Amino acid sequence: SEKHEGSSGGLHWLDEDAMRVRSLVTAVAWLWTASADDGGEAQAVDGFTTEDREKMTESSEKHEFQAEVNRLMDIIINSLYTDKQVFVRELISNAADALEKARFMSVQDEAFLGDNKDLEIKVEYDDEGKTLSIVDSGIGMTKADLINNLGTVAKSGTTNFLEAIQDGADANLIGQFGVGFYAAFLVADKVTVTSKCNDDPKQHVWESSADASFTVTEDPRGNTLGRGTRVTLHLKEDAHEFLSEDKLKELTKKYSQFMQFPIYVKTKKEIEADAEEDDDDDDDEEKDDAEVKEEDEEKKEEKQPGKKTVHEWEQVNTQKAIWLRQKEDVKEEEYNEFYKAISKDYLDPLSYTHFNAEGEIEFKSILFLPKKAPFDMMDNYWTKKSEVKLYVRRVLVAEKFEELLPRYLNFVRGVVDSDDLPLNVSREQLQQNKIMKVISKKLVRKTLELLKKLAKDESSEEEDEEGEEKEASTEEDKKDDEETPWQKFYKEFAKNLKMGCYEDDSNRSKISKLLRFATTKSDGKEISLDQYLDNMKDNQESIYYMAGESKEVLEKSPSLQIFQKKGIEVLTLTDHLDESCIQKLADYEGKKFVSIQKADIKLEETEEEKKRFEKIKDMYKPLTDWWKEKLTDLTEKGALKDSGVKVESVQLSKRLVDSPCVVVTSQFGYSAHQEKIMRAQAFQNKDQLNMMAGRKTLEINPNHPVVHDLLEKIKQDKENSQAVDTATVLFQTAMIESGYDISDPSVLVKKVYAMMSKEIGVDPNAPMKEIEVPEEEEEAEDTADAEVCTSEMSTSSLDLQDEDDADETESDSKKEEL
């Protein structure tokens, strides 16, 4: 064998960076020259004038960069890749390139393949020898190729091949950096490469232990490959996990599932020992039937059932890369099978989109919408990465890419494949963030278009159903129960769309058209905002909404009374994300969103209604001023001083019909529903919560008899204790009915107990006394209970005796019959 020292190839793997540095140096030199010419005088740059630079150029010595090969190999092996499993991807990609080169050469020369026409890759392992081998029937390498390509770090044979065929030929090759082969040393102490090329009559063996040297020798076994290359890895002790069929299948499918050439993994199988034995020869047919039967019986007695181990080659990349075909040529079943293969889902996809992107960067993609959401989708929302897999020339680069899709679309499954992505050397990330943004933007746009199509199909179906005359009510019920594809999707992924509406500023208007909400007139069904606009009254200027725990609770809210009376539709938001999403939208199609649970609600009024309200307002001014003063004392100095409740004002209400009063918050403060959500947070900031809670406004109904009675009482005596108690109880009950929490309910409870006592004629301030129970009565009751128990026991014993006698009589009669 010949021993060679490894070289760095002049650091060719930094060619692109070197070119950039060279261009920068040239530009700087040109600036020096230009500045000297323009100024007429030698200007100093970094302390050197043009004359100094010329002298330095004349007397300078030129040297080549040197690389310590041991150190360079250590960097490539231990620092270039983050996961040692990628050696499978790199070596299979090299084998695929070799097969592609052979295929290309066979197009030019039909005799190139010779007798070995199968272009394939085989993966096998030796459990006893602790080796793993990857064999291909590709173009192979001569002795010179082994020395130049494998002995020179970062020298890419694929790049040289492409440079040699720059006449526009189609060769789908993967390698470009020339360092992927050295990923083998991530798991191997020693690597042996056996290769045979048509251009070399002899087969050679290359061997190295990554110690800055390698050996090349002629294979003493002769030509065992015919054509191709066999890479054998002598695995390290901590890499014996790869000596497993299941592990090799898993990694091969993961990284090279869609390779165009078949990949086989050698598997073991146990079969019955008699399974492969053929029947007797034709000579046995001449024997008599009796003799044949006797021989068969003797064989059965002599042979015992046994098993033996056989080896078979199992193809692991049976799934084809259907995204490379035209979508018109792909069947629905193929899309379903492809989705199940990449997502590991047992259900068919709900919908999909297949497209080719052209422009600044070209790529092909298929995106799928699943039918069911993962059970932990929202649990890991902030850390979960996109499930769209990124391929480069059908080789997996990233199984989960953080920036490929925004967080709210992390449920989308699919693939993206491109031939010209600017990858780094390890192929684990894109180098240019700009390209990543372009891909992400196109994927988001295509996903939203797919969702829009689903929603549009739903609305068209509803229109068709409305236009058709339905014959039977049973058929109507069946159609109502059937969910459309969009309804199925929205049921599973509504939260994602609402999060997208909150997070994605650039696509918020598109997402808003996909949102669905229940309303006070939709009979429990969720409708779009466009449908709400169609149902609006002609003079309605805003989109009204309210938030709460459930639709039943919201329908009983006092804030809704005037809207029900006027027949105005109101959105009922019961999901925790609804209100934040609506507030982020602010408006839709020029109509502002207005919460009916907040102050300053403006409704259409006639001039007569406005005049009447102003007169009533003046009439109730003494009560509103007095009530505001009492509530201020209650919340700042009284029992509610620690509750954080601040009262802004007491006003006459335009929204109340039946209730005496209601509590609303300021325009920019938290609603009652939002306050509950924020208080439930584990790491809540109480100071911030109190600040954002907003000041409360108590709105009173001037037509309610209780409120009118209060007005009459305070006109006579402002310090009337009964009026103060009534006002306090009304405020706190209105807080509870409006959905707000009161920090200390004991004050309200005491007031209620006192009112109940007065109602039934009991003095609420009467002292507590222990009730005395007469002893004689207790003894009499105990004696009576004992007598009752005794009589019951005697009766039950008699019943049991009667049953036993009956059983004996019956048994005696049966004996007589027998």
N, C-alpha and C positions, 0 to 999 in steps of 0.2 A: 504494500500500500504506500501511497504518497501522502506525506503530511504537509499540510498547508496552514499558514497563519491567516486568521480571519482579518478582513479589512473593512473599513467603513465606507468604502466606495466614494471617498471624497465628500462624505456627508451629503450624498445625493438626495436623501430624504428631506433635506432642508432646501431643495432647489428653489421652491417658490419664495421662501423667505429670503434666500440669498439674492434672488432677482430683485426683490423689493429694496433690499439694502443697497444693491448696486445702483438701482435707479435713483435712490435718494442721494447717494454719494455723487452721482453724475450731476444731479440737479444742483446740489450745493456747490460743486466745482464751477458749474455754469454761472451761478449767482456771483461767485467770487470774481470770475472773469468779467461778467457784465458790469459789476459795480466798479471794477478798476477801469474798464473802458469808458463808462459814463462819467465818472468823476475826474478822469484824467490823472488821478493820483492813486497810489497804492493804498487802498483802505484795508485796515486790519480787521480780520474776522477771527474771533477767538485768539487774538493776539498775534496772528500770522498774517503778513501781507502777501500779495500775489508773488512777489519776488522770493519771499521765504518759501512759499509753496513750490515754486519752480525748482529752487535749489534742493528742497527735500525730495522732489520727484526724481531729480537726476542722480542723487546719491543714495536712494532708497534701495533696500534689498527685499526681494519678493520671496515669501515662504508659503507653503501649503498648510492649511489647518491639519493638525494631527489629532487623532482620537484614540484614547486608550480603549482597546476593543473589549477587554474584560468589563470595564466600567460601563461602556456603551451597551453591551449585552445585558448587564444587570439592570440598566434603566429600562430597556425594551421589555424584558421579561417581568420585572417586578413593579414598574411604575406606569407602564403604558396602558395596561388593562386593569379594570377594577374587579372583574369576575373571571376566575380561572376557567370557567365552563366555556368561554368563548373560543378555546382552542379547537373545539369541534366545528364551530362556524368557520373559522379561518382555514382549517385544513380541508374541509369539504368545499369551501369556496375556491381554494387553489385547485382541487381536483376537478371542479366544474369548469374552471378556466381551461384546464388541460383538455377536457373533453370537447369544449367549444372550439379550441384550436384544431383538434383532430377533425371535428365536423367541418370546419372551414377548409382545411386542407383537402378533405375528401370531396368537397364540391369542385375544387380545381383539378383534383386527380382522383378518378374513381377507384384506382387500384391502391390508394393510400391505406385504406383500412385492412386490406388483405383478407385473411380468413377470420380475423377477429373483428366482426362488424358491430358488435354490441358495445355501445357507449354507456357505461354504467359505473357506479361507485359502490364499493362494498366495504362494510365496517365489521371487523371481527376482533375478538379478544382471546387471549390465552390465560386462563385462570392460574395455571401452574407456573408459567413463565413470567406472569405479571406484565404482560405486554398488550398493547392496543394497536391495531393496524388499520389503516385506511388505504384501500387499493382502488385505483382508477385505470381505465383502459384508454387514457388520453394520449396526447402526443408524445409524452415521455421526454427524457433529457439525455443528452450525450454526456460524455465525461467533461467536456469543456463547459457545458451548461451547468452541470453540478458544481463545478468550481466557481464559475462566474456568478450564477444566480443565488446559490445557497451559501457560497463562501464570501460574498460581498453583501454586507448588511445594507438593507434598504435599496437593493437593486431589484427592480421589478421586471421579471421576465414578461409579464403581461404588457407593461408599458412599452417595452422594446418591440413586442409583437405588433402592438397597435401602430407604433411608429413605422413599422415595416410595411403595413398595409394601408397607408393613408390615402389610398385611391378610392375611398368611399365604400369599402366593403362592409357588410353587416356582420359584426362579431360582438355578441353580447357578453363581454368579459367584465369581471368584477374587480380583480386586483388592480391597485394603482400605487401603493406605497412601498411594497416590497419588504414589509416587516411582519406580515401575518403569519408566515411559516414559523417564526421564532416564538409564537404563542405556545407552540408545542412544549417548550421548556417550562411553561407554567406548571405542568404536571409530570414532566419526564426528566430523569437524570441524564438519559442518553437517547438520542434519536438516530435511527438508521433509515436511510432512504435508498431503496433499490429501484433503478429506473432503466428502461429500455426504449430507445428511440429508433425509428426507421432509418435515420441518417447514420447510425452507429451500429455496426454488426455485433458489437459486444454489449453485454449488460454490466453495469457498474453499480458499486455500493458506496454511498457517502455516509459518513458516520461522525458524530460530534457529541461532546458532553458540555457544550457551551462554555468551554474553557479557553477561548481565543484561538483554538486550533481545530482542524478537522482532517479526516483521512478520506482518500478516494482510492478504491481498488477495483480490479476486475472481479466480477462475481465468479467464484470457482464452480458454481453449479451450472453455469451456462445461461442460456436464455430460458428462464422459467416464466416470465411475464408475457412474452410475445410482443407486447407493446403496452406502455403505460408506466405507472409509478406506484410503489408500495412504500408508505411512510409508517414505520413501526416505532412506537413510543415505549420505552422502558420506564414504567411509571414509578413515581416516588411513593414512599410508604403512605403519605397522607392523601394519595390520589387513587387508592385501590377501590374507592367507591365507583369508579368508572368501569370496573370489571363486572358489569351487570347488564343483562339484556334490556331490562326495563329502563335503566338510566340512559343507556345509549339511544334507545328508541325515543325517549322523552326529549333528549337534547337535540337529536337529529330532526325530530318533528318541530321542535321549537324554533330552531334557527334556519333550517333548510327544507321546510315542509313543501314549499312551492318551487323547488328547483326543477328545471326542465328535464334533467336526466334522472333516471331511476336510481334510488339509493336503497341498498339492501343491508340489513343487519343479520348476522349469523345467529340463529336461535337454536336452542336445544328442545327436543320433544321426546317424550316417552311413548312408545307404541307397543302393542302386543307383539310378542316374538313371532307368532304364527301369521301375523297380518301380511307380511311381505312374501311368504312362501307361496310359490305357484302350485297349481294342481299337478297331478302326475303327468308324465309324458304321454305321447300318443300311443306308446307301446302298451300302456296299461289298459287301453281300450280293448285290446284283443283278449284280455283275461275274462274269465267268466264272472258273472255278477256275484256269485257266491264267494269266489276268491277275493274280489274287490272288497266285499263287505267285511270278510274276515280280516284283511289287511288294515282296513280303516279302524276296526275295533281295536286291533293290536296297537296301532299308532296312538289312538286316544289314551290307551292305558299307559303306554310308555311315556308320552309327552305330558308334561305338566305346564299349566299356564304360566307365562313369564313375560317380562317387559325388557325392552332394550332402548337405548338412547340413540337417536339419530339427529343429525344437524341439517337445518334447512335455511335457505336465504329468504327472508321476509321483507318485502318492499314496504317502506314506512312513509314515503311521500306519494301516497295515492291521490291525495287531493290536488287538483289542478288550480293554477293561478287564473281564475276566471275573469279577473279584472283586466287582463290583457286582451280579452276578446271583446268584440262589439256586443253591446247589451242586447241587440236584436237576436244574436246567436245563442244567448244563454237562456236556458229554460228555468221556469219557476222552481222546479225540484232542485236544480243545481244551485240556485241562490240559497235555498233552505239548507241544503247539505253543507254548503260552504260556511254559512252563518254558524251552524252547530259545531263545525270543526274549529273555528277560530274563537268562539265564545264559550264553548263547553256547556251550552244551554240545551235542554231537552225539548224546548218548544221551538216552533218556527218563528221567524221574525214577524213583527207586526207590519212593517213596511221597510223599504230600502230605496236607495238612490245610487245609480251607477253612472259615473261621469269621467270625462277627461278634461283636465285643466290645462289651458295653454296661456302663454303670455310670458311674463318675466321668468317664470319657472314652470316646467311642464311635469305633470304627474297624473297618474291614474288612481282612482279611488272607488271603493264601494262602502257606503255607510248604512248601517242597519239600526232600526228601532226595535228593541226587545218588547215582548208582550208583558213581561213582569219585571217589576223593579227589584233589585237585590235587597234583601232584608236589612242590610246594614248600610244602605246607600247614604242616608242622611247622618248616620252616626259618624262616618269617616269623611264627611263632606269636605272639610278644610284640608285634609291630607291626601285624599284619594286623587290619583292621577288619571289622565284620559286612558280609556281602554282601546283606543285606535292604535293599531300596530303600524310601525314605520318600516318599510322595506326599501332596499336599494338593489335594483336588479334581482328581485325575488329573494334576497337574503335579508333576514330579520336584523334590523339595526337596533330598534328599541321596542320592547313589548308594551311598555307604558311610558308615554311621553307627557311631561307635565304641561308644556306650553302648546301642545297640538290643538287642544280644545279647551275652552274656559271651563271652570269648575261646574257650572250649572248644566253643562252638557256631558258630564262624565258618564252618563248612562249609555251613550252612543257607542256602538261596536263597529268595527270595520278595519280596513287596511288602506294605507297610502303607499304607493310605489313610484319611485322616480329613478331615472338613470343618471341624473346630474346634480344630486344634492351635495353641497360642500361639507363633507364630513371631516372630522379630525382623524388622525391616524388610527386610533383605536376603534373608529366607527361607532362610538357610543354617544356622540352628540353632534349637532350641527354647529359649524363654526360661525356662520353669519346669522345674527339675530333677525336681520331684515328679511331674509328668505323664510325664516320660521314664521314671522308675522304674516307674510303673504300667504303661506299655506294655511295658517290658522284662519285667516280672514275668509278664504274661499271655502274652507270646510264649514265654518259657522254659517255662511250665507247659504250653502247647499242644504245644511240641516234645517235651517229655518224655512227654506222653500219647501222642503219635504213636509214639515209640520203644517205649513200654510195650505198645502195641497190636501192633506188629510182633513183639516178643518173646513176647507171649501167643499170637499166631497160631502161632509156631514150636512152643511147648510143646503146644498143642492138636493140631497135626499129628503130633507125636511120640506122643502118647497114642493117636491114631487108628491110627497104624501099629502100635503095640504090640498094640492090640486086634484088628486084622485078622490073619487067617491068610494067610500068603504061600505061594503055590503053588510057585514055582521060585526057586532060589538066584540065577539070573541077574537076575531082577526085583529081588531084594533088593539086589544089588550096584548096580544102576542107581539105585535109590532112595537108597542111601547116598551115591552120588557127587553127586546133585543137591543144590545148596545152596538153603536157604530164603532168603527176602528178608532175614530178620534175620541169618543167617550171612554173607550178602554185605555187609550194612551193617557188621557187627562186624569183619569182615576189613579193611575200609577205614578205619574210624573208631574203633577200640578205644582208641587212644591219647588221643583227644579225651575220651572218657568217663572215662578214668582221670585225666586232668588236671582234669576237672570234679569228680570225686570228691575230689580234693586241694584245689581252689580254692573250690568252691561249698558253703559251710557249710549254707545253708538248704535245698538240694536234695540233700544227700549221701545221705540215706536212700533217695530215689527212684532216684538213679543207681546205688547199690549193687545194686539188684535187676536192673539191666541188665548188670552185669559178668559175664564168663564166664572160667573158669580150667580148665586141665587138671589132673587129679589122678592119683594112683598107680593108680587103678582105672578110669579113664575110657577107656582104650585110645587115648589121643591126642586124644580129643574134649574140647571145652571145655564145661563145665556151669555152671549158675548156682549161686549160694550156697544157694538154696532146695532145689535138687536135692541138694546136699551135706548139708544138714540132714536131708533125707529118708533119706539113706544112712547117717547116723550110728548108732553103736551106742547102745543104751539108756542105758548108764552113762557115755557120753562127755560131758564137760562143756565142751570147748573145740574150736575149729576150728584144726586144725594146718596149718602151711604151711612151705615151705622155698623159698629163692631160689637161682638159679644160672644158668650160661650156657646149658645145654640140659637137656632131659628125660633124655637118656641119662646125662649126668654126675650129675644129681641121684639117679637110681635106684641109682647105685653108691656114694652117700655113706654113710659109716659111721653118721651121725646117723639114718638112716632104718631101720636094721636092726631095732630093737625094734618099730617100727610095722608093718613088713612081717610080722614074726613074729606080732604080735597081730591082724593084719588090720585095722588102723586106716587109713582113707583120709586122705591128705595132699595139700594143694594144692601143685602144682609151679609156681612163678612164674619164668618165663624172660624176661619183658619187663623192661626197666630201670625202668618206671614202676610195676610191680606191687607191689613191696614197700612203696614210699612210700605208695601208695594204700591198701594193707591197714593199714598203721600209722596212717594218718589215720582210717580207719574205726573202729579199736579193737575194735568188737564188732558182731555182726549177730544180730538177733532174740534178744538176751540172751546169746549165746555169744561169749566173748572169742576173739580171734585170738592164737595162740601159735606162735612160731617154734621149730621143733625144732632149730635150729642155735644156740640160745642156752641159757644155763644155767638151772637151776631148773625143769626139766621135771618135771611131776607126772603120774604114770600110776597107774591103779588097781592096788592090790596087796592080797594076802591078808595076814592076820596072820602066817602062817608065813613068807611072803616077806619081810616087814618084819623079823622077828626074825633070819632068816638073814642079811639084808643088814647088820644092825648087828654081828653077830658077825664077818662078813668084813671089815667096816670097821675093827674093832679089830685084826684080824689083819694088815691091810695098812697100819696107821698108821705103822710105821717106814719103809716104802717111800714113802708119800705125803709125809711130813715131809722125808725125805732128798731126794726128787726136787724138792720145792718149793725147798729150799735151793740145790740145784745149778742149777736154772733161774733163780733170782734172781741168782746169781753170773754166769750166762751172759748174761742180758739187761741187767744193770746194770753189770757190770765186765768181762765177757768179750767174745767175738767178736760178740755181738748187741747191744752197748750202744747202737749208733747206729741200730738198726732201728726203734725206737719201740714195740717189743713189751713189754708189762708183764704178768707172770704173777700172777694173783690167787691161785690155789690149784691143788692137785693133788687130785683126788677120785676115788672109785670111781664108775663109770658104771652107770646103769641102762638106757642106750639101746644099748649095744654088744652084739653077738652074736658076730661073727667077727673084727672088727678088734681089735688090741691097745690102741689109744688113739685119741682124737679131741680136737680143740681147739674149744672153743666160746667165745663172747664173753659179756659181761655183758648183763643184761636190756635196758638202755637204750643200749647201744653199737651201732655199725655192724656189720652182718653182713659176711661175707667178700665177698658180691656187692656190697653198698653201698660197701665200701672200694675195690673195683676201679673202680666208677663214679666215686667222688670223686677217686681218684688220676688218673683219665684227664682231669679237667677242666683246661683250659688255664690258668685263673686260680685254681688251688687254693691254699688257705691251709694250709700244712703243720702249723702249730701247732694250728689248729682241727681238722684231720684227726686228729692224734695224740690230741687231747683226746676226740673223738667216737668214736675207734676202740674204746675200751673195753678193759678188762683181760681177758686171756685166762685161761681155765680149762682145764687138761689133765685130761680124764677117762680113766681107765684101766680096762681090762677084767680083773677079777680071775681070770677063767676061762682067760685066754690063757696058753699055756706060756711065752712070752717074758717076760711080766710076772711070772709066778710064779718064773721063774728069777732075775730081778732081785731079787726079795724074798729069795731064799735067799742070793744073793751079798752083798747089803749087810748081811745079818745076820752074816755071817762077817767082812766087811771093808768098811767104808763108803768107804774110799779106793780101792777096786778100780778100776783104770783102765779095764778092759774094761766094767765096769758103768756107769762115767761116760760112756764113749763110746756105749754102747748107749742110755742114757737120752737123751743129746743128739740122736742120730740119730733115735730114735723121736719126740721132740718136733718136730723140724724136718720129718720126713716127714708127721707128723700135721697140721702147719700147711699143708703143700702139699695133702694129700688133702682137707682141710676147706675149701680154696679161698683161703687167705691167701697173701700174697706174703712171701717172706723176702728182706730187703734185700741180704744178702751170702750167696749160695749157695756160695761157695768153701769155707766151713767144712764144710758138709754134703758137698760133693764130695770133699774130702780124706778125710773119714771113710769114705765109701763106697769110695774107691780103696784105702784101707788095709785095710778088711774084705775086699775082693776079693783083695788080695794074700795075706792070711793064709789065705784059703779055698783058694787054689791052691798054697800052700806057698812063697810068695816073701816075702822080708823087705821090708816096706813102707818101711823106713828105709835100704835099700841104695842106695849112690851110683849115679848115672847114668854109664854107660860107652858110648863110641862103638864100634859094631860094625865089625870089620875084615872086608873082603871080599877073598879071594885073587885076585890079578891073573891068574894062569894060567887059572883057571876062566873069568874074564871073556873073555880072548882066545879060548879054545876055543869059547865060546858064540857069539862074534861070527863066527868062521870058519864054524861050522856054519850060522848064519843066512844068510851070504852064499851058500854052496853051495846051500841050499834055494831062495833067490831066483833064482839062475842057472838051475837046472833048471826052475823054474816058467816062467821067461821063454821058454826054448827050447821047452818043450811048447806054450805058447800060440802061438808063432810058427808052429810046424808046423800047428796046428789052423787058423790063419788061412789058411795056404797051401792046405790041403786044401779049405777053403770056397771060396776063389777059383777053384780048378780046377773044382770042382763047378758053380759059377756059369757059367764059360766053356762047359762042356759043355752045360749046359741052354740057354744062349743060342744055341749052334750048332745044336742040335736044332730050336729054334723057327724059326731062319732056313731050315733045310731044309724044314720044313713049309710055310712061306710060299712 
